[in-house]
Amino acid sequence: MKKDESIILNDQSEAALIGSILMEEDIPHYIRSYADAAYDGIHQIQMGWGRVENPLEYRDRVLDILKGLRESEV
């Protein structure tokens, strides 16, 4: 499974929401947090909360879902 460029997530809530939707839609994915206790969260400050990785063929759908989540927060 070839993975796409990472899609950056803003926080744990966003990660949980998109993870639920992707599972519901049977879209293969992996969500990785940038949290690292050894560095006291510095990576999350610089890089975002974490990322979602997915096969290339699902990139547009994942981005659409994320855009919808972010627009609904406004």
C-alpha positions as CSV (number, residue, x, y, z in Angstrom):
1,M,0.0,0.0,0.0
2,K,1.7,3.2,-1.2
3,K,1.1,6.0,1.3
4,D,0.4,9.6,0.4
5,E,1.9,12.7,1.8
6,S,0.8,13.2,5.4
7,I,-2.4,15.2,6.1
8,I,-1.8,17.2,9.2
9,L,-4.3,17.2,12.1
10,N,-4.8,20.1,14.5
11,D,-5.8,18.3,17.7
12,Q,-6.9,15.1,19.3
13,S,-10.6,15.8,18.7
14,E,-10.1,16.3,15.0
15,A,-8.1,13.0,14.9
16,A,-10.9,11.1,16.7
17,L,-13.6,12.5,14.4
18,I,-11.8,11.9,11.2
19,G,-10.7,8.4,12.4
20,S,-14.4,7.5,13.1
21,I,-15.5,8.7,9.7
22,L,-12.7,6.9,7.8
23,M,-13.5,3.7,9.6
24,E,-17.2,4.1,8.8
25,E,-16.4,4.6,5.2
26,D,-13.9,1.7,5.1
27,I,-11.1,4.0,4.1
28,P,-7.7,2.5,5.1
29,H,-5.8,4.9,7.2
30,Y,-3.3,5.3,10.0
31,I,-3.4,8.2,12.5
32,R,-0.2,9.1,14.2
33,S,0.3,11.6,17.0
34,Y,3.4,13.7,17.2
35,A,3.3,13.6,21.0
36,D,6.6,12.7,22.5
37,A,7.0,12.8,26.3
38,A,10.7,13.1,26.0
39,Y,10.4,16.4,24.2
40,D,7.5,17.7,26.2
41,G,5.2,18.3,23.2
42,I,7.6,20.4,21.2
43,H,6.9,18.5,18.0
44,Q,3.1,19.1,18.3
45,I,3.8,22.9,18.6
46,Q,5.9,22.9,15.5
47,M,4.3,20.3,13.3
48,G,0.6,20.0,14.4
49,W,-1.1,17.5,16.6
50,G,-0.4,14.6,14.3
51,R,-1.2,13.2,10.9
52,V,-3.4,10.8,9.0
53,E,-1.8,8.6,6.3
54,N,-3.8,6.9,3.7
55,P,-3.4,5.2,0.2
56,L,-3.1,7.7,-2.6
57,E,-6.4,6.8,-4.2
58,Y,-8.3,8.0,-1.0
59,R,-6.4,11.4,-0.7
60,D,-9.2,13.6,-2.2
61,R,-11.9,11.9,-0.1
62,V,-9.9,12.3,3.1
63,L,-9.2,15.9,2.4
64,D,-12.9,16.5,1.7
65,I,-13.8,15.0,5.0
66,L,-11.3,17.0,6.9
67,K,-12.4,20.2,5.1
68,G,-16.0,19.5,6.1
69,L,-15.0,18.9,9.7
70,R,-13.0,22.1,9.9
71,E,-15.8,24.1,8.2
72,S,-18.4,22.8,10.7
73,E,-16.3,24.1,13.6
74,V,-16.5,27.7,12.4
